[in-house]
Amino acid sequence: MNILVINCGSSSLKFQLIDSVAEEVLAKGLCERIGIEGSRLVYQPEGGEKEITEEPMPTHSKAVGMVLDALINEKTGVIGSLDEVGAVGHRIVHGGEKFASSTVITDEVIKAIEECNDLAPLHNPANLIGIEACKEHMPNTPMVGVFDTAFHQTMPEEAYIYGLPYEYYEKYKVRRYGFHGTSHSYVSKRVAEILNQPYESQKTIVCHIGNGASICAVNGGKSVDTSMGLTPLEGLIMGTRSGDIDPAIMEFIANKENMSVAEVMNVLNKKSGVYGISGTTSDFRDLMEAKEKGDKRAELALHVFIYRIIKYVGAYAAAMNGVDNIVFTAGIGENNAYVREKVCESLTYLGVSIDKDQNEKREDEMIISKDDSKVKVLVVATNEELKIARETLALVK
């Protein structure tokens, strides 16, 4: 069965068409600047060249239509007709407490997702737009929602309850939810497969480190804690997000700078993190280059970022009463040997011993710890789209 995986943002739409039997990508691409001047479709069939089509996309429905047209195009399409799309899997950011697993999308499910909109106002409405756009073009094709938050619904109460009046949880469901769940689930399971160990017996800390970053403690195949919270703002310092701060800072900055809460939140989400510290960039390639040239702020941003990772890994090793594996994934985790090395240098108390030569290699999957390391350290490329395709296939088969 061919499964179309859709990841819909407010002005973008990423997609992959996956042969779920062979687990191979047939085509992939991105619609950019939807509803904005300069919109375009980037489409690439497997083994073929990238094609860029610049055309107005006033709506997500138009974008989905262009994607489907590209997939069945006589010259570069990869399927003969839309009948060859067996199902559509949608990435949905926030499922609240309503969804502890992926689910077939129905009118009732759509309503329940809408009720989570205030928990993810930037993401869920866009995800719903993608669902409606696909329904418009493929009304008879089954669709599945795969939630970023679902994997973390196994966290115990002591991990997700905040130190706030309990009534806020009862009335508004204010609690830790966590994100990147699809990635944490895929990567932690893949680690067990690589090491030929039972998934249910492993204690694994997944470091999903990209422009958005989170760490997850996975004990016996279940998420028991994770660094992001009610929103993706909590936890690690990220590209432009502050991560953990003293909540009183918000009032302090608001008073000093004469800002509203919304304006302070905008600073915390879009002007902070390594971008805020360095004052120049949120791109880690640029940070590394600037550090090499002697830029002290860039070097500080990197070290603050690394230090926060070290603290969370230590905390989660304690929370699980030990750790078998530590794995790096996502853009920085997969590609930045310097970050991995500096993190591991501070984990020798856990028995971590890293092979520096192996760490410098670029491979999708590799063990970078020495044979005698008490804790295995790995790099595993995340594949959220494949995970979504698998979840979709399991529900519609």
Secondary structure, 3 states (H helix, E strand, C coil): CEEEEEEECCCCEEEEEEECCCCEEEEEEEEECCCCCCCEEEEEECCCCCEEEECCCCCHHHHHHHHHHHHCCCCCCCCCCHHHEEEEEEEECCCCCCCCCCEECCHHHHHHHHCCHHHCCCCHHHHHHHHHHHHHHCCCCCEEEEECCHHHHHCCHHHHCCCCCHHHHHHHCCCCCCCCHHHHHHHHHHHHHHCCCCHHHCEEEEEEECCCEEEEEEECCEEEEECCCCCCCCCCCCCCCCCCCCCHHHHHHHHHHCCCHHHHHHHHHHCCHHHHHHCCCCCHHHHHHHHHCCCHHHHHHHHHHHHHHHHHHHHHHHHCCCCCEEEEEHHHHHHCHHHHHHHHHCCHHHCCCECHHHHCCCCCEEECECCCCCCEEEEECCCHHHHHHHHHHHHHC
